[in-house]
Amino acid sequence: ETGVTQSPTHLIKTRGQQVTLRCSSQSGHNTVSWYQQALGQGPQFIFQYYREEENGRGNFPPRFSGLQFPNYSSELNVNALELDDSALYLCASSRSWTSGSYNEQFFGPGTRLTVL
Amino acid sequence: AQTVTQSQPEMSVQEAETVTLSCTYDTSENNYYLFWYKQPPSRQMILVIRQEAYKQQNATENRFSVNFQKAAKSFSLKISDSQLGDTAMYFCAFMKHGSDMRFGAGTRLTVKP
């Protein structure tokens, strides 16, 4: 069983640029959540995708957007990058909650984004 | 809104000893889950232990156990027989049923030989 993978590992961008981060979910998982983890802080929920639709969003501006593909992999896009966007971006996959029971989120290793 | 507070930014413990990490949370929900995650320097977030709020019995996983006090909204993690490999950031997290996960700011634990 393949775990959650993310690419790239590291990325350096300049202010105003756009970036796309990628996440491949674990086999059998149809839900992907994205988190931003600033240095020295806990992860903050950005949004979640279920069956290619956004299924919940945290307190992030619209320049943070995402996609989920039919194979349940996902992208996080950030436009007009700001210095404060520098962080570790984590994705986590899980099965959906439709079964009524908790399904564990499995995290990827993250993408370290530096905005200069 | 649900908030999670970890009041200990850093802690250290001698190898083989026991350490307890604190976590409090605020919610009006009755059906929720609590978690402790470990994040080593390699960055991969690993689930340590999970507690369902409807269960009165405290969860245990080998050397890891929790003290869940629902009325006090407290959820501490006890690590027994600490090992060097336990050195990591530890995050307490809250999730209400079917929703997103909320994390605390973390506690940096160092196990000293």
Interface residues (C-beta under 8 A of the other chain):
Chain A: S33 Y35 G40 Q41 G42 P43 Q44 F45 Q48 G56 G58 L88 L90 A92 W97 Y102 E104 Q105 F107 G108 P109 G110 R112
Chain B: V4 Y33 Y37 S42 R43 Q44 M45 I46 L47 R50 E52 F91 A93 H97 G98 S99 D100 M101 R102 F103 G104 A105 G106
